[in-house]
Each structure stands twice: as C-alpha cells, then as structure tokens.
Amino acid sequence: MTGPRQVKLKPGDTIGILGGGQLGRMLAMAAARLGLRCQVFAPDPDSPAFEVVMNATCAEYADVEALELFASDVDVITYEFENIPSAATMILGARRPVLPEQKILETTQDRLAEKDFVTRLGIGTADYADVTSAASLREAITRVGLPAVIKTRRFGYDGKGQAMIRESDDPDQIWSDLGTKSAILEAFVPFEREISVIAARSADGHVECYDVTENEHRDHILKVSRAPAAIPDSLAAEARAIAEKIATALDYIGVLAVEMFVLTGPDGPKVLVNEIAPRVHNSGHWTLDGASISQFEQHIRAIAGWTLGKPVRHGPVTMTNLIGDEIVTYEKWMSVPGATVHLYGKGAPRPGRKMGHVTQVGPAKGG
C-alpha cells in the first residue's frame, strides 16, 4: 500500500473540512490565522462552522455530484468527525488527498477492529469479545465476566449505543434493546481516573504529544479536562509513548486523541487504552488558550505538509464544557480572571448538547 500522498500547501490554498460542528469551526479559525482558506461540507444548514468560512456546501454525504464539486474546489480534505460514510471518502479520495486516510477510518470506525489493532501493538486494553447474537453475548459474558459494557461496533459517541451489564440484568433483553447485529463486550475497568493524550503526526513521521489530560465525564459526556493530569511523570511518559506508537503504526497525518484508563495495581499505576479518536478532540480544547499551539493549528499544519510546532503549556489549565442550558451562564465566566469563553454559535440548547466551553489558565507552578 502506498503511503499518504504528499501535500504541501501554501498560504492562500484551500482545505476542505467534512463536518460543520464546533470542531470544524475551530479548525477553520486556526487555518485562517495561518493564511489558509477553508470550505466546509455538511448536511445541516445550521452548521456552526458555516459561519466562519466564505464557502460552504450544504449537502448529504451521499450526494456524489456535490462531493465532486467540493473536491474540485479544495487542495486537501480533512474531517471533524469519524463517522463519515466510506463511500463519500472514497469518492473524495479519488480526486484529492484525504487526511487522515480512509484506511485509518476503517480501523477506528469499528470498535472491534480498533481493539484488535491496539492489542496487536502489544498495548493493554480491557478484556473484550465480539458479540453477534444473544447467544454469543452469553458466551462473551462467561469469558469476560461481569460487570461489563456492551457497545455497538460502529457509530457510537458520547455514551450512545452502549449499555452496562450487571449480574442482575437479562442479557437477552439488553441485546434486544441495543438493536444491532454487531457489538463488542468489554470488561468494566475499575479505573482510578480517565486520561487522554492529544498527539500530532506530520507526513515525515514526526510526532508531537501534548501534556496528558485528565478528564471527568458526566452522563457519558466530557465535562471537565485538566492539564497536566495528576499522575506520576513515568506514567505520563508511558501514556505519551503509547499515543506515539499508535499514530506511527497507523501512518497517521494530523491530530488524534487516545483515551485511556489509569488503574491502580500491586506494582503501581498502569494505563489501558479505551478508544482512539482520529481527529481533534474535546479533551484537547484546553490547548486553545493553555498552550503556545492549539491542537487545531497542529492538525492544520500536519495536513498542509507544514512543520509541527513544539507546544508549550502556559500553566495549569482547566477546560469546562458548557452543556445544554449551562450556556446561559456564559456571562458570569467573563469576569473570571484567567478564563476565556468559547461559544459555538449553535441554536437552541438541548440536554447533552455541547454549546461552548471555558478555559482557565492558572499561573505556572513556581511562577
């Protein structure tokens, strides 16, 4: 298989972004600062990323003609979410470089393929099993044990498409409720904390990792991220090495996030990989104000064929998501010293909808 096509953009060139949410919006804003144009392709006419670009295509991902016209207008294509139909990326990839590449999506769009890939690298994950029926779920429970989490193999995010299974639950009912024919059962991990590593990799194979981030979820949705994570330096180094190993094995170009669990053990703490997100990530939003180069700029640099920057953190950083109705509190944050408010320009708040975030940068330790 040939490696990714070489891309070398110059200021004034155009990046195509698939997806019009807040990540696409922030990618376009980072590109603009570097003198690069962006064109956004998304099916929702109210996409917040449309507001910050000159040219947008509002069409379905199945619209072949719209995809072809979009590809002809841009120099390289990237995406802000991973569940893009493979047919769309194949149509686009025949005309322009798509970074990260389609073959990477084939691994990361399927939770079982992703777990198998990580395991083959010799990196630890929770115990897991393939599930295709109620009978195979029972078999998997015998092998993996309870409590466990069952997840659809594809198209799950923010806790959707998954369910916890405990001793008292009826596996047949849970299988029926999940409404899928392909799932994965994962042993429940009694983790001490959840962390993630944001890594950027350029076409020449250079990798830059940000400081390890500690994440708190509420109702399966990220609520607070803190950098650096409160873990030993040796564990942080191990987490960054895992992210670098994954990025290199995927021959990745751009930014990716690797979500991990920290477990306590008799030999000290250890990490297990939970998921890979092949894109800029919510847990990296602290980099917008808390580091010399944001995850969004790193991604743009990587896909443009430019040099990655060495990110320098400005001090301890906290990122708080404004979810649903919390958006109405945005004004109170504006008078908090060290806080920066980011509002995504979305419509009416809905429960569970990410409407904005706030970053707070404290003084550097010893500063």
C-alpha positions as a LaTeX table, in Angstrom:
\begin{tabular}{lrrr}
\hline
Residue & $x$ (\AA) & $y$ (\AA) & $z$ (\AA) \\
\hline
Met1 & 0.00 & 0.00 & 0.00 \\
Thr2 & 1.35 & 3.39 & $-0.92$ \\
Gly3 & 1.82 & 5.97 & 1.81 \\
Pro4 & $-0.27$ & 9.14 & 2.06 \\
Arg5 & 0.03 & 11.47 & $-0.91$ \\
Gln6 & 2.48 & 14.28 & $-0.31$ \\
Val7 & 0.74 & 17.58 & 0.33 \\
Lys8 & 2.49 & 20.94 & 0.55 \\
Leu9 & 0.06 & 23.83 & 0.81 \\
Lys10 & 0.99 & 27.48 & 0.59 \\
Pro11 & $-0.87$ & 30.42 & 2.14 \\
Gly12 & $-3.99$ & 31.10 & 0.10 \\
Asp13 & $-4.64$ & 27.39 & $-0.62$ \\
Thr14 & $-7.92$ & 25.80 & 0.46 \\
Ile15 & $-8.64$ & 23.00 & 2.93 \\
Gly16 & $-11.92$ & 21.11 & 2.68 \\
Ile17 & $-13.49$ & 20.12 & 6.00 \\
Leu18 & $-16.12$ & 17.40 & 6.23 \\
Gly19 & $-18.49$ & 18.19 & 9.10 \\
Gly20 & $-19.79$ & 21.53 & 10.27 \\
Gly21 & $-19.77$ & 21.29 & 14.07 \\
Gln22 & $-17.66$ & 23.16 & 16.59 \\
Leu23 & $-14.52$ & 21.17 & 15.75 \\
Gly24 & $-14.82$ & 22.15 & 12.09 \\
Arg25 & $-15.41$ & 25.74 & 13.15 \\
Met26 & $-12.26$ & 25.81 & 15.29 \\
Leu27 & $-10.20$ & 24.11 & 12.57 \\
Ala28 & $-11.29$ & 26.79 & 10.08 \\
Met29 & $-10.42$ & 29.57 & 12.54 \\
Ala30 & $-6.95$ & 28.08 & 13.11 \\
Ala31 & $-6.40$ & 27.78 & 9.35 \\
Ala32 & $-7.45$ & 31.41 & 8.79 \\
Arg33 & $-4.75$ & 32.62 & 11.16 \\
Leu34 & $-2.20$ & 30.78 & 9.01 \\
Gly35 & $-3.49$ & 32.38 & 5.80 \\
Leu36 & $-5.25$ & 29.23 & 4.61 \\
Arg37 & $-8.84$ & 29.16 & 3.36 \\
Cys38 & $-11.37$ & 26.53 & 4.32 \\
Gln39 & $-14.52$ & 25.20 & 2.69 \\
Val40 & $-16.94$ & 23.20 & 4.86 \\
Phe41 & $-19.14$ & 20.33 & 3.65 \\
Ala42 & $-22.03$ & 19.41 & 5.97 \\
Pro43 & $-25.67$ & 18.37 & 5.58 \\
Asp44 & $-27.12$ & 20.61 & 8.33 \\
Pro45 & $-27.90$ & 24.18 & 7.14 \\
Asp46 & $-27.41$ & 25.43 & 10.73 \\
Ser47 & $-23.84$ & 24.07 & 11.00 \\
Pro48 & $-21.81$ & 26.45 & 13.21 \\
Ala49 & $-18.70$ & 26.03 & 11.03 \\
Phe50 & $-20.53$ & 27.64 & 8.07 \\
Glu51 & $-20.43$ & 30.97 & 9.93 \\
Val52 & $-16.63$ & 31.28 & 9.80 \\
Val53 & $-15.90$ & 30.32 & 6.18 \\
Met54 & $-16.55$ & 32.08 & 2.87 \\
Asn55 & $-17.63$ & 28.94 & 1.02 \\
Ala56 & $-19.76$ & 26.08 & 2.29 \\
Thr57 & $-21.50$ & 23.10 & 0.71 \\
Cys58 & $-24.75$ & 22.10 & 2.38 \\
Ala59 & $-25.47$ & 18.61 & 1.03 \\
Glu60 & $-25.79$ & 14.99 & 2.14 \\
Tyr61 & $-22.67$ & 12.80 & 2.26 \\
Ala62 & $-24.38$ & 10.55 & $-0.31$ \\
Asp63 & $-24.64$ & 13.39 & $-2.87$ \\
Val64 & $-21.96$ & 12.34 & $-5.38$ \\
Glu65 & $-22.22$ & 15.46 & $-7.53$ \\
Ala66 & $-21.87$ & 17.77 & $-4.50$ \\
Leu67 & $-18.86$ & 15.76 & $-3.27$ \\
Glu68 & $-17.16$ & 16.01 & $-6.67$ \\
Leu69 & $-17.72$ & 19.77 & $-6.92$ \\
Phe70 & $-16.44$ & 20.21 & $-3.35$ \\
Ala71 & $-13.28$ & 18.20 & $-4.12$ \\
Ser72 & $-12.60$ & 20.31 & $-7.23$ \\
Asp73 & $-12.66$ & 23.49 & $-5.10$ \\
Val74 & $-10.11$ & 22.42 & $-2.47$ \\
Asp75 & $-6.48$ & 21.26 & $-2.28$ \\
Val76 & $-6.69$ & 18.74 & 0.59 \\
Ile77 & $-9.60$ & 17.31 & 2.59 \\
Thr78 & $-9.90$ & 16.53 & 6.30 \\
Tyr79 & $-12.79$ & 15.83 & 8.68 \\
Glu80 & $-14.04$ & 16.84 & 12.12 \\
Phe81 & $-15.87$ & 13.61 & 12.97 \\
Glu82 & $-15.03$ & 9.99 & 12.20 \\
Asn83 & $-18.39$ & 8.53 & 11.19 \\
Ile84 & $-18.22$ & 9.67 & 7.59 \\
Pro85 & $-19.65$ & 7.11 & 5.15 \\
Ser86 & $-16.75$ & 5.27 & 3.48 \\
Ala87 & $-18.35$ & 5.75 & 0.05 \\
Ala88 & $-18.00$ & 9.53 & 0.48 \\
Thr89 & $-14.34$ & 9.37 & 1.46 \\
Met90 & $-13.62$ & 7.03 & $-1.48$ \\
Ile91 & $-15.23$ & 9.47 & $-3.96$ \\
Leu92 & $-13.27$ & 12.37 & $-2.47$ \\
Gly93 & $-10.04$ & 10.38 & $-2.14$ \\
Ala94 & $-10.05$ & 9.62 & $-5.86$ \\
Arg95 & $-9.82$ & 13.38 & $-6.52$ \\
Arg96 & $-7.89$ & 14.95 & $-3.65$ \\
Pro97 & $-5.77$ & 13.72 & $-0.73$ \\
Val98 & $-7.99$ & 12.94 & 2.29 \\
Leu99 & $-6.08$ & 13.16 & 5.58 \\
Pro100 & $-6.13$ & 11.19 & 7.80 \\
Glu101 & $-6.58$ & 8.40 & 5.24 \\
Gln102 & $-9.63$ & 6.20 & 4.58 \\
Lys103 & $-7.82$ & 3.03 & 5.74 \\
Ile104 & $-7.44$ & 4.62 & 9.21 \\
Leu105 & $-11.20$ & 5.22 & 9.42 \\
Glu106 & $-11.77$ & 1.54 & 8.59 \\
Thr107 & $-9.88$ & 0.69 & 11.80 \\
Thr108 & $-11.24$ & 3.41 & 14.09 \\
Gln109 & $-14.89$ & 3.32 & 12.94 \\
Asp110 & $-15.16$ & $-0.27$ & 14.16 \\
Arg111 & $-14.59$ & $-0.77$ & 17.90 \\
Leu112 & $-13.61$ & $-4.42$ & 17.45 \\
Ala113 & $-11.10$ & $-3.68$ & 14.66 \\
Glu114 & $-9.69$ & $-0.86$ & 16.82 \\
Lys115 & $-9.25$ & $-3.10$ & 19.88 \\
Asp116 & $-7.63$ & $-5.80$ & 17.75 \\
Phe117 & $-5.25$ & $-3.21$ & 16.26 \\
Val118 & $-4.21$ & $-1.86$ & 19.68 \\
Thr119 & $-3.78$ & $-5.38$ & 21.07 \\
Arg120 & $-1.55$ & $-6.37$ & 18.13 \\
Leu121 & 0.73 & $-3.46$ & 19.05 \\
Gly122 & 1.23 & $-5.05$ & 22.47 \\
Ile123 & $-0.72$ & $-2.24$ & 24.19 \\
Gly124 & $-3.11$ & $-3.12$ & 27.02 \\
Thr125 & $-6.90$ & $-2.76$ & 26.75 \\
Ala126 & $-9.84$ & $-4.02$ & 28.78 \\
Asp127 & $-10.71$ & $-7.68$ & 28.07 \\
Tyr128 & $-13.17$ & $-7.82$ & 25.17 \\
Ala129 & $-15.15$ & $-10.17$ & 22.95 \\
Asp130 & $-17.02$ & $-9.99$ & 19.63 \\
Val131 & $-20.82$ & $-10.27$ & 20.01 \\
Thr132 & $-23.22$ & $-11.05$ & 17.13 \\
Ser133 & $-26.26$ & $-12.56$ & 18.87 \\
Ala134 & $-27.91$ & $-13.06$ & 22.27 \\
Ala135 & $-26.28$ & $-16.49$ & 22.47 \\
Ser136 & $-22.82$ & $-15.10$ & 21.72 \\
Leu137 & $-23.43$ & $-12.36$ & 24.32 \\
Arg138 & $-23.98$ & $-15.03$ & 26.98 \\
Glu139 & $-20.81$ & $-16.78$ & 25.83 \\
Ala140 & $-18.88$ & $-13.50$ & 25.94 \\
Ile141 & $-20.13$ & $-12.78$ & 29.47 \\
Thr142 & $-18.78$ & $-16.16$ & 30.60 \\
Arg143 & $-15.40$ & $-15.29$ & 29.09 \\
Val144 & $-15.12$ & $-11.57$ & 30.02 \\
Gly145 & $-17.08$ & $-11.60$ & 33.30 \\
Leu146 & $-19.43$ & $-9.04$ & 34.85 \\
Pro147 & $-19.88$ & $-6.14$ & 35.23 \\
Ala148 & $-19.20$ & $-5.39$ & 31.57 \\
Val149 & $-20.12$ & $-2.81$ & 28.95 \\
Ile150 & $-21.69$ & $-3.76$ & 25.63 \\
Lys151 & $-21.19$ & $-1.30$ & 22.76 \\
Thr152 & $-22.26$ & $-1.25$ & 19.13 \\
Arg153 & $-19.18$ & $-1.80$ & 16.96 \\
Arg154 & $-19.90$ & 1.28 & 14.87 \\
Phe155 & $-21.30$ & 4.83 & 15.16 \\
Gly156 & $-21.37$ & 5.29 & 18.93 \\
Tyr157 & $-20.31$ & 8.51 & 20.70 \\
Asp158 & $-20.94$ & 10.35 & 23.99 \\
Gly159 & $-22.33$ & 7.17 & 25.57 \\
Lys160 & $-24.78$ & 6.39 & 22.75 \\
Gly161 & $-25.02$ & 2.81 & 21.52 \\
Gln162 & $-23.83$ & 1.21 & 24.76 \\
Ala163 & $-25.16$ & $-0.34$ & 27.95 \\
Met164 & $-23.81$ & $-1.58$ & 31.26 \\
Ile165 & $-24.47$ & $-5.25$ & 32.12 \\
Arg166 & $-24.55$ & $-6.35$ & 35.76 \\
Glu167 & $-25.23$ & $-9.71$ & 37.42 \\
Ser168 & $-28.96$ & $-8.99$ & 37.85 \\
Asp169 & $-29.53$ & $-7.96$ & 34.19 \\
Asp170 & $-31.13$ & $-10.07$ & 31.47 \\
Pro171 & $-28.61$ & $-10.35$ & 28.59 \\
Asp172 & $-31.35$ & $-11.25$ & 26.08 \\
Gln173 & $-33.26$ & $-8.06$ & 26.91 \\
Ile174 & $-30.10$ & $-5.91$ & 26.73 \\
Trp175 & $-29.22$ & $-7.43$ & 23.34 \\
Ser176 & $-32.72$ & $-6.75$ & 22.07 \\
Asp177 & $-32.65$ & $-3.13$ & 23.37 \\
Leu178 & $-29.27$ & $-2.43$ & 21.74 \\
Gly179 & $-30.84$ & $-3.20$ & 18.35 \\
Thr180 & $-27.67$ & $-4.20$ & 16.49 \\
Lys181 & $-26.17$ & $-7.30$ & 14.92 \\
Ser182 & $-22.56$ & $-6.43$ & 15.67 \\
Ala183 & $-21.30$ & $-5.39$ & 19.09 \\
Ile184 & $-18.34$ & $-5.73$ & 21.39 \\
Leu185 & $-18.41$ & $-6.69$ & 25.07 \\
Glu186 & $-15.75$ & $-5.02$ & 27.20 \\
Ala187 & $-14.91$ & $-5.88$ & 30.80 \\
Phe188 & $-15.73$ & $-2.98$ & 33.11 \\
Val189 & $-12.48$ & $-1.34$ & 34.19 \\
Pro190 & $-12.38$ & $-0.14$ & 37.83 \\
Phe191 & $-10.33$ & 2.88 & 36.83 \\
Glu192 & $-8.87$ & 5.45 & 39.18 \\
Arg193 & $-9.10$ & 8.22 & 36.56 \\
Glu194 & $-9.61$ & 8.79 & 32.85 \\
Ile195 & $-6.88$ & 10.45 & 30.82 \\
Ser196 & $-6.21$ & 11.26 & 27.17 \\
Val197 & $-3.24$ & 12.16 & 25.04 \\
Ile198 & $-3.56$ & 14.51 & 22.07 \\
Ala199 & $-0.86$ & 13.63 & 19.53 \\
Ala200 & 0.00 & 15.24 & 16.20 \\
Arg201 & 1.97 & 13.46 & 13.47 \\
Ser202 & 3.34 & 15.04 & 10.32 \\
Ala203 & 3.84 & 13.40 & 6.92 \\
Asp204 & 7.57 & 12.94 & 7.64 \\
Gly205 & 6.72 & 10.85 & 10.72 \\
His206 & 7.49 & 13.45 & 13.39 \\
Val207 & 5.17 & 13.21 & 16.41 \\
Glu208 & 4.40 & 15.90 & 19.00 \\
Cys209 & 2.32 & 14.99 & 22.07 \\
Tyr210 & 0.60 & 17.44 & 24.39 \\
Asp211 & 0.71 & 17.06 & 28.15 \\
Val212 & $-1.52$ & 14.26 & 29.39 \\
Thr213 & $-5.04$ & 15.49 & 30.13 \\
Glu214 & $-7.25$ & 14.26 & 32.96 \\
Asn215 & $-10.95$ & 14.02 & 32.09 \\
Glu216 & $-14.18$ & 13.96 & 34.09 \\
His217 & $-17.39$ & 12.81 & 32.43 \\
Arg218 & $-20.97$ & 13.49 & 33.41 \\
Asp219 & $-23.70$ & 11.29 & 31.84 \\
His220 & $-21.08$ & 9.92 & 29.40 \\
Ile221 & $-20.26$ & 13.45 & 28.18 \\
Leu222 & $-16.95$ & 15.17 & 28.89 \\
Lys223 & $-17.49$ & 17.88 & 31.50 \\
Val224 & $-14.03$ & 18.95 & 32.71 \\
Ser225 & $-10.48$ & 18.44 & 31.41 \\
Arg226 & $-7.35$ & 19.36 & 33.35 \\
Ala227 & $-3.77$ & 19.55 & 32.14 \\
Pro228 & $-1.44$ & 18.25 & 33.32 \\
Ala229 & $-3.08$ & 15.10 & 34.69 \\
Ala230 & $-2.35$ & 14.31 & 38.35 \\
Ile231 & $-0.30$ & 11.19 & 37.57 \\
Pro232 & 3.38 & 10.27 & 38.07 \\
Asp233 & 5.78 & 11.56 & 35.40 \\
Ser234 & 6.73 & 8.00 & 34.45 \\
Leu235 & 3.09 & 7.11 & 33.76 \\
Ala236 & 2.60 & 10.30 & 31.75 \\
Ala237 & 5.66 & 9.39 & 29.65 \\
Glu238 & 4.23 & 5.91 & 29.09 \\
Ala239 & 0.85 & 7.35 & 28.00 \\
Arg240 & 2.55 & 9.68 & 25.50 \\
Ala241 & 4.68 & 6.79 & 24.18 \\
Ile242 & 1.51 & 4.73 & 23.61 \\
Ala243 & $-0.11$ & 7.57 & 21.64 \\
Glu244 & 3.04 & 7.99 & 19.55 \\
Lys245 & 3.19 & 4.24 & 18.86 \\
Ile246 & $-0.45$ & 4.23 & 17.71 \\
Ala247 & $-0.01$ & 7.30 & 15.47 \\
Thr248 & 3.10 & 5.78 & 13.88 \\
Ala249 & 1.52 & 2.34 & 13.35 \\
Leu250 & $-1.47$ & 3.98 & 11.61 \\
Asp251 & 0.88 & 6.06 & 9.40 \\
Tyr252 & $-1.29$ & 8.91 & 10.63 \\
Ile253 & $-1.20$ & 12.52 & 9.39 \\
Gly254 & $-2.97$ & 15.05 & 11.62 \\
Val255 & $-4.12$ & 15.13 & 15.23 \\
Leu256 & $-5.58$ & 12.17 & 17.07 \\
Ala257 & $-6.68$ & 11.56 & 20.64 \\
Val258 & $-6.07$ & 8.37 & 22.59 \\
Glu259 & $-8.38$ & 7.91 & 25.57 \\
Met260 & $-7.02$ & 5.76 & 28.41 \\
Phe261 & $-7.87$ & 4.46 & 31.85 \\
Val262 & $-5.47$ & 4.68 & 34.81 \\
Leu263 & $-5.70$ & 1.65 & 37.10 \\
Thr264 & $-4.08$ & 1.11 & 40.45 \\
Gly265 & $-2.27$ & $-2.19$ & 40.82 \\
Pro266 & 0.08 & $-4.00$ & 43.18 \\
Asp267 & 3.04 & $-2.82$ & 41.08 \\
Gly268 & 1.84 & 0.78 & 40.93 \\
Pro269 & $-0.50$ & 2.51 & 38.47 \\
Lys270 & $-0.84$ & 1.36 & 34.85 \\
Val271 & $-2.74$ & 2.54 & 31.76 \\
Leu272 & $-5.12$ & 0.75 & 29.40 \\
Val273 & $-6.26$ & 2.18 & 26.06 \\
Asn274 & $-10.02$ & 2.78 & 25.86 \\
Glu275 & $-10.57$ & 4.44 & 22.45 \\
Ile276 & $-8.83$ & 6.21 & 19.60 \\
Ala277 & $-10.45$ & 9.31 & 18.07 \\
Pro278 & $-8.94$ & 10.06 & 14.61 \\
Arg279 & $-9.48$ & 13.82 & 14.82 \\
Val280 & $-9.12$ & 16.86 & 17.04 \\
His281 & $-10.85$ & 16.13 & 20.32 \\
Asn282 & $-12.91$ & 17.78 & 23.06 \\
Ser283 & $-10.29$ & 16.86 & 25.68 \\
Gly284 & $-7.76$ & 18.93 & 23.72 \\
His285 & $-9.74$ & 22.18 & 23.85 \\
Trp286 & $-7.57$ & 23.41 & 26.70 \\
Thr287 & $-4.77$ & 23.84 & 24.12 \\
Leu288 & $-6.62$ & 26.79 & 22.51 \\
Asp289 & $-5.67$ & 29.12 & 25.36 \\
Gly290 & $-3.42$ & 26.95 & 27.50 \\
Ala291 & $-0.65$ & 26.16 & 25.01 \\
Ser292 & 1.51 & 28.03 & 22.51 \\
Ile293 & 0.00 & 25.99 & 19.65 \\
Ser294 & $-3.55$ & 24.60 & 19.75 \\
Gln295 & $-4.50$ & 21.09 & 18.65 \\
Phe296 & $-6.40$ & 22.74 & 15.78 \\
Glu297 & $-3.33$ & 24.56 & 14.47 \\
Gln298 & $-1.24$ & 21.38 & 14.78 \\
His299 & $-3.82$ & 19.48 & 12.71 \\
Ile300 & $-3.85$ & 22.18 & 10.02 \\
Arg301 & $-0.04$ & 22.24 & 9.94 \\
Ala302 & 0.13 & 18.44 & 9.61 \\
Ile303 & $-2.37$ & 18.12 & 6.75 \\
Ala304 & $-0.85$ & 21.16 & 4.99 \\
Gly305 & 2.55 & 19.44 & 4.97 \\
Trp306 & 4.00 & 22.10 & 7.28 \\
Thr307 & 6.28 & 21.69 & 10.27 \\
Leu308 & 4.63 & 20.80 & 13.58 \\
Gly309 & 5.20 & 23.15 & 16.48 \\
Lys310 & 6.56 & 22.22 & 19.92 \\
Pro311 & 3.58 & 23.03 & 22.18 \\
Val312 & 4.45 & 24.85 & 25.40 \\
Arg313 & 1.80 & 24.82 & 28.14 \\
His314 & 1.22 & 28.23 & 29.76 \\
Gly315 & 0.48 & 26.86 & 33.24 \\
Pro316 & $-2.08$ & 24.54 & 34.84 \\
Val317 & $-5.20$ & 24.57 & 32.62 \\
Thr318 & $-8.84$ & 23.61 & 33.22 \\
Met319 & $-11.41$ & 23.30 & 30.43 \\
Thr320 & $-15.10$ & 23.22 & 31.37 \\
Asn321 & $-17.75$ & 22.28 & 28.81 \\
Leu322 & $-20.97$ & 24.33 & 28.77 \\
Ile323 & $-23.59$ & 21.65 & 28.10 \\
Gly324 & $-27.23$ & 22.31 & 27.31 \\
Asp325 & $-28.76$ & 25.08 & 29.44 \\
Glu326 & $-25.39$ & 25.84 & 31.07 \\
Ile327 & $-24.76$ & 28.11 & 28.10 \\
Val328 & $-26.94$ & 30.77 & 29.77 \\
Thr329 & $-24.22$ & 31.15 & 32.45 \\
Tyr330 & $-21.62$ & 32.34 & 29.90 \\
Glu331 & $-21.63$ & 35.94 & 31.17 \\
Lys332 & $-20.57$ & 35.00 & 34.69 \\
Trp333 & $-17.42$ & 33.41 & 33.24 \\
Met334 & $-16.44$ & 36.64 & 31.52 \\
Ser335 & $-15.36$ & 38.27 & 34.74 \\
Val336 & $-13.30$ & 35.29 & 35.99 \\
Pro337 & $-9.56$ & 36.12 & 35.88 \\
Gly338 & $-7.65$ & 33.80 & 33.54 \\
Ala339 & $-10.82$ & 32.48 & 31.91 \\
Thr340 & $-11.52$ & 32.52 & 28.16 \\
Val341 & $-15.06$ & 31.86 & 26.89 \\
His342 & $-15.70$ & 30.00 & 23.62 \\
Leu343 & $-19.30$ & 29.92 & 22.34 \\
Tyr344 & $-20.04$ & 27.71 & 19.34 \\
Gly345 & $-22.86$ & 29.67 & 17.73 \\
Lys346 & $-25.30$ & 26.77 & 17.94 \\
Gly347 & $-29.07$ & 27.19 & 18.05 \\
Ala348 & $-31.30$ & 26.31 & 20.99 \\
Pro349 & $-29.64$ & 24.42 & 23.83 \\
Arg350 & $-30.64$ & 20.77 & 24.16 \\
Pro351 & $-29.80$ & 18.39 & 27.01 \\
Gly352 & $-26.40$ & 16.84 & 26.31 \\
Arg353 & $-25.54$ & 19.32 & 23.53 \\
Lys354 & $-22.10$ & 20.95 & 23.76 \\
Met355 & $-22.80$ & 24.67 & 23.41 \\
Gly356 & $-19.42$ & 26.13 & 24.35 \\
His357 & $-16.50$ & 25.79 & 26.73 \\
Val358 & $-14.38$ & 27.86 & 29.09 \\
Thr359 & $-10.63$ & 27.53 & 29.55 \\
Gln360 & $-8.93$ & 28.77 & 32.71 \\
Val361 & $-5.16$ & 29.16 & 32.78 \\
Gly362 & $-3.51$ & 29.48 & 36.16 \\
Pro363 & $-0.02$ & 30.79 & 36.85 \\
Ala364 & 2.74 & 28.31 & 36.07 \\
Lys365 & 3.96 & 26.42 & 39.13 \\
Gly366 & 6.82 & 28.22 & 40.72 \\
Gly367 & 5.87 & 31.31 & 38.69 \\
\hline
\end{tabular}
